[in-house]
């Protein structure tokens, strides 16, 4: 996998995992704040960004690749942070290698398939047959930016490197990723999976998320050692829409875990 390191190598490790079809570049707005205290590790999951395709896009297989990465780096247990379906990969990592994960933060990670909202028209056209296979390879930079903005509740600036990374994933790889993510949360919901893990959990959700029903974030309330934070007026990509508040929540959680009062952004 393509990996980017930021911050002091001796700092507490923070692993950042992006969502379907995205890349480590999506974390760019929050990295400067996080890297002041932490060794920040950003990955491009297989087939995404600058990472080559993989034989399997199953969520446990993605977790296995991250486990191999962390084993190779010889790091202490990490705070694993996942955005959207990256939260599923983070959860699977904690399921299969609990020795590698100190705590979990999930950002805009839908708890189960029934919480998925009708998707914006542009995304449906780009990501599903019959138009998807025709439109996907012909996307312009402006179309990619509009697709990302369609998941946000506020105007956002999408950096050029993120647009380039989004262009790199093939349509078949994206469709396979989406199917594998759906299979993972259909087999067992994310709260059900987390309830079996003895790990602190922070859940961050935009209160205006257009992809997942925002109220579904409270399904995570049933998870022991979990805390839910809703960001008012924020959509599916808090790192772009509210980077300061997102970074503050992550830093507070990484420093103290879940057993302290919430940090108000």
Secondary structure, DSSP 8 states (H G I E B T S, - for coil): -EEEEES-TTSEEEEEE--TT--GGGGHHHHHHHHTTEEEEEEE-TTSTTS---S---HHHHHHHHHHHHHHHT---EEEEEETTHHHHHHHHHHH-GGGEEEEEEES--SSGGGB----HHHHHHHSTTTHHHHGGG--HHHHHHHHHTT-SS-----HHHHHHHHHS-HHHHHHHHHHHHHHHHHS-HHHHHHTS-SEEEEEEETT-SSB-GGGGGGGGGSTTEEEEEETT--S-HHHHSHHHHHHHHHHHHHH-SSS-----
